Amino acid sequence: MLKEHVRRLTSKGQVTVPVDVRRKLGVQPGETVIFRILDDRVEIDRAPMSLEQAFGSVRPLKQPEDFEAAGQQAWDEHAGRVLREMQEE
């Protein structure tokens, strides 16, 4: 079903996003959207969650978190991947 919303641009090039569109995108005031230019069309979409927005959304496995151990584990895993790739060559 095609539904159109006609809006007037302000002198600063701003436009109010209609409530139907905000609901469809699932965005709230203050959130970020993306405008994509595809040939002769423009799409608007919800922006993916940033790292700052995601902070705190997942509980750590251990309290308090051991960032030094987590960093070391990440380095060890990366080194293991690099060694495996070198051995495959």
C-alpha positions in Angstrom: 0.0 0.0 0.0 1.4 3.4 -1.0 1.0 6.2 1.5 2.5 9.6 0.8 3.2 12.5 3.1 3.9 15.9 1.7 5.9 18.3 3.8 7.4 21.8 3.3 11.1 22.3 3.9 12.1 25.1 6.3 14.6 27.8 5.3 17.3 25.6 7.0 16.4 22.6 4.8 14.6 20.8 7.7 11.4 18.8 7.6 9.3 17.1 10.2 9.2 13.4 9.8 5.6 12.3 9.9 4.5 10.2 12.9 3.6 7.2 10.6 7.1 7.2 9.2 8.7 7.5 12.7 6.6 4.6 13.9 7.4 2.4 10.9 11.1 3.1 11.4 10.8 2.6 15.2 12.7 5.9 15.9 12.3 8.3 18.8 13.3 11.9 19.2 17.1 12.2 19.5 17.8 9.0 17.6 19.7 8.9 14.3 18.4 8.1 10.8 20.3 7.4 7.6 19.4 8.9 4.2 20.6 6.8 1.2 20.7 8.2 -2.3 20.0 5.5 -4.9 20.0 6.8 -8.5 16.9 9.0 -8.6 15.4 7.9 -5.2 16.2 8.7 -1.6 15.6 6.2 1.2 15.4 6.8 5.0 16.2 4.1 7.5 16.9 3.7 11.2 20.7 4.0 11.9 22.3 1.0 13.5 23.0 1.3 17.3 26.3 2.9 18.1 28.7 1.5 20.6 27.8 4.2 23.1 24.1 3.5 22.8 24.7 -0.3 23.2 26.8 0.3 26.4 25.2 -1.4 29.3 22.7 -3.4 27.3 24.4 -6.7 28.0 25.3 -7.8 31.5 29.0 -8.8 32.0 29.6 -12.5 32.7 31.6 -11.6 35.8 31.2 -8.7 38.3 33.4 -6.7 38.5 34.6 -7.0 34.9 38.4 -7.7 34.5 39.2 -5.6 31.5 42.9 -6.6 31.6 42.0 -10.3 31.4 39.4 -9.5 28.6 42.1 -7.6 26.6 44.6 -10.4 27.0 42.0 -13.0 25.9 41.2 -10.9 22.8 44.9 -10.7 21.9 45.4 -14.4 22.4 42.4 -15.2 20.2 43.7 -12.8 17.5 47.2 -14.3 17.6 45.7 -17.8 17.3 43.8 -16.8 14.2 46.8 -15.1 12.6 49.0 -18.2 13.3 46.3 -20.5 11.8 46.1 -18.3 8.7 49.9 -18.3 8.3 50.1 -22.1 8.6 47.4 -22.4 5.9 49.5 -20.4 3.4 
